[in-house]
Amino acid sequence: MSNLTRWGGREAVSLREAMDRLLEDSFVRFGGFSFGPGAGLAPLLNVYETGDDIVVEAALPGIEPDDISVSITGDVLTIKGESKQAPRQDQGTLHRQEWQYASFERSLTLPVQVDADRATSQYENGVLTLTLPKAEAVKPKRVQIKTK
């Protein structure tokens, strides 16, 4: 006689999650950019929050500052740019070219509202750092407690 065990479907969900992770991990990360199936060329980002600011760091190695554009519309930050190939002198036969030369665009929804008019930027060693001050409406307000 054989024993039957009820199947609850958990295994299928785990398999789906494993396949999603496999596809996400198959993207190639190279030189500060991620690209792969459907990814295009997009800069890698670090986003963190301080008491007064949202800070976004974008890895843009080899990109000239004049070739970068940043915009904020509502709560969406967009970084656009272009990686241009330097003019190549005739130095022989090219056997391999792995550097990507293309335009890119990356948009992300900011976690809180920011005051775009007070935003600042710095570009150093291929890293664009954007400091976006939080809007006054989202900053915590301290309420003074009065005693009698």
C-alpha positions as CSV (number, residue, x, y, z in Angstrom):
1,M,0.0,0.0,0.0
2,S,1.3,3.5,-0.8
3,N,1.2,6.6,1.4
4,L,-0.3,9.8,-0.1
5,T,0.9,13.2,1.1
6,R,-1.1,16.3,0.5
7,W,0.8,18.8,-1.6
8,G,0.3,22.4,-0.6
9,G,2.0,24.1,-3.5
10,R,5.0,25.5,-1.4
11,E,7.5,23.8,-3.6
12,A,6.2,25.6,-6.7
13,V,6.6,29.0,-5.1
14,S,10.1,28.2,-4.0
15,L,11.0,27.1,-7.5
16,R,9.5,30.4,-8.9
17,E,11.6,32.4,-6.4
18,A,14.7,30.4,-7.3
19,M,14.1,31.1,-11.0
20,D,13.5,34.8,-10.4
21,R,16.8,35.0,-8.4
22,L,18.6,33.1,-11.1
23,L,17.4,35.6,-13.8
24,E,18.3,38.6,-11.6
25,D,21.8,37.2,-10.9
26,S,22.4,36.6,-14.6
27,F,22.8,40.3,-15.2
28,V,26.4,41.3,-15.8
29,R,27.8,44.1,-13.8
30,F,30.8,45.8,-15.4
31,G,32.6,49.1,-14.8
32,G,29.8,50.5,-12.6
33,F,27.0,49.6,-15.0
34,S,24.6,46.7,-15.1
35,F,23.4,45.3,-18.4
36,G,21.9,42.1,-19.5
37,P,18.6,40.9,-20.9
38,G,16.3,43.9,-20.9
39,A,18.5,46.0,-18.7
40,G,20.1,48.3,-21.2
41,L,23.0,50.3,-19.9
42,A,22.2,51.7,-16.5
43,P,24.4,53.1,-13.7
44,L,24.6,51.3,-10.4
45,L,23.2,53.4,-7.5
46,N,23.6,53.7,-3.8
47,V,20.7,55.6,-2.1
48,Y,20.7,56.5,1.6
49,E,18.9,58.9,3.9
50,T,20.3,61.2,6.5
51,G,18.3,63.4,8.9
52,D,17.9,66.2,6.4
53,D,18.8,64.7,3.0
54,I,18.4,61.9,0.5
55,V,21.8,61.0,-1.0
56,V,22.2,59.3,-4.3
57,E,25.6,58.0,-5.5
58,A,25.8,56.9,-9.1
59,A,28.8,55.0,-10.6
60,L,29.6,56.7,-13.9
61,P,33.2,55.7,-14.7
62,G,34.6,57.3,-17.8
63,I,31.6,59.6,-18.3
64,E,32.3,63.3,-18.7
65,P,30.3,65.6,-16.4
66,D,29.0,67.5,-19.5
67,D,27.5,64.2,-20.8
68,I,25.3,63.7,-17.6
69,S,21.8,65.1,-17.1
70,V,19.9,65.0,-13.8
71,S,16.2,65.9,-13.4
72,I,13.6,65.6,-10.6
73,T,9.9,65.5,-11.5
74,G,7.7,65.0,-8.5
75,D,9.2,62.1,-6.6
76,V,11.1,60.6,-9.5
77,L,14.8,61.2,-10.0
78,T,16.2,60.6,-13.5
79,I,19.9,60.4,-14.4
80,K,20.7,60.4,-18.2
81,G,24.0,60.4,-20.0
82,E,26.1,59.0,-22.7
83,S,29.3,56.9,-22.6
84,K,31.3,58.1,-25.7
85,Q,34.1,56.2,-27.2
86,A,37.3,58.2,-27.4
87,P,38.6,58.7,-30.9
88,R,40.8,55.7,-31.7
89,Q,44.1,56.2,-33.3
90,D,45.1,53.5,-35.8
91,Q,47.0,51.4,-33.3
92,G,46.6,48.0,-35.0
93,T,43.9,45.4,-35.2
94,L,41.2,45.4,-32.5
95,H,40.8,41.9,-31.1
96,R,38.3,42.5,-28.3
97,Q,36.1,45.4,-27.3
98,E,34.2,44.9,-24.1
99,W,33.6,48.5,-23.1
100,Q,30.0,49.6,-23.7
101,Y,29.5,53.0,-25.5
102,A,25.9,54.0,-25.4
103,S,23.4,56.4,-23.9
104,F,21.8,55.4,-20.7
105,E,18.9,56.5,-18.5
106,R,18.0,55.5,-14.9
107,S,14.9,56.6,-13.0
108,L,14.0,55.9,-9.5
109,T,11.2,56.9,-7.1
110,L,12.6,58.8,-4.2
111,P,11.5,57.5,-0.7
112,V,10.3,61.0,0.4
113,Q,9.6,64.4,-1.2
114,V,12.7,66.5,-1.8
115,D,13.3,70.2,-2.4
116,A,14.8,70.0,-5.9
117,D,15.7,73.7,-5.9
118,R,18.2,73.2,-3.1
119,A,19.7,70.0,-4.6
120,T,23.5,69.9,-5.0
121,S,25.8,67.6,-6.9
122,Q,29.5,66.6,-6.9
123,Y,31.3,64.5,-9.5
124,E,34.6,62.9,-8.4
125,N,36.5,59.8,-9.6
126,G,33.6,58.6,-11.7
127,V,31.0,58.9,-8.9
128,L,28.2,61.4,-9.1
129,T,26.9,62.3,-5.6
130,L,23.5,64.0,-5.4
131,T,22.4,65.5,-2.1
132,L,18.7,66.1,-2.2
133,P,17.4,68.1,0.8
134,K,14.1,66.7,2.2
135,A,11.1,68.9,1.8
136,E,10.2,70.7,5.0
137,A,6.8,69.0,5.0
138,V,8.4,65.5,5.5
139,K,11.0,66.5,8.1
140,P,10.1,65.5,11.6
141,K,9.0,68.4,13.7
142,R,9.9,68.7,17.4
143,V,7.0,69.7,19.6
144,Q,8.0,71.6,22.8
145,I,6.1,70.2,25.8
146,K,5.1,72.8,28.2
147,T,4.5,72.1,31.9
148,K,2.3,73.9,34.3
